[in-house]
Amino acid sequence: MVNSHTHKNGSHLLSLFAILGTIVSLVVYLSPAVTFRRIRQLKSTTGYLLIPYVVALFSSAIWLYYGVLDAKATTLISINAFGCLVEFVYICMYFYYSAYNYRVYTVKVIGLVSCILCSFILLTNFTWKGNTMLDIVGWFCLGASVLVYGATLGTVSGSVEFIPITLTCVLTGNATIWGIYGFLLEDDNILVPNIVGFILGVGQISVYLKYRTQTVAAGEVAATT
């Protein structure tokens, strides 16, 4: 009876974090809408990088693939399918409001990422089977997740104006919830990437606060001179 009760509670807790993870992931995917609203108003992508959105699309596609392969991780399918769609829309908007040279760059990057993704799916399907394939895809998911959480660090150049801090904070919360979900599910392929994501997220927030403080201090000095 005790084991049955414990298993039941664990199942409910797992379901709770799956729901929380899904909700927070939706917020993650929708949070850049603020940035793209600003881009639409300015009718320019100057100062904004494409890479974070391409990396997010790539990561969503890899996690979608993992969810299809792992019968225990079906929760990942719907949320990452939605993520692929949303990130694709963001990239299309970026392309539309970019100058010609950035449009060419966007096409090249998307083409390269598509080739890597298709090659990886074909390679894993024809080379490995069962748990071995799942583990390899899981490690690839780890790399993709690290890229997602680290991509926004490329925007740091001594100014916080173009750092997507809202997205960074939401990503950190997302990593926390999915990390707990992976722990409860006893799936290291979900747990480990989100531990790394949490660490990188905290690092990004620290960098933002550092530059924010410097920017505010510089502004106060300028105002008094």
Secondary structure as UniProt FT lines:
FT   HELIX           2..30
FT   TURN            31..32
FT   HELIX           33..42
FT   TURN            46..47
FT   HELIX           51..69
FT   HELIX           71..73
FT   HELIX           75..96
FT   HELIX           100..127
FT   HELIX           130..151
FT   HELIX           152..155
FT   TURN            161..162
FT   HELIX           165..185
FT   HELIX           188..224
//
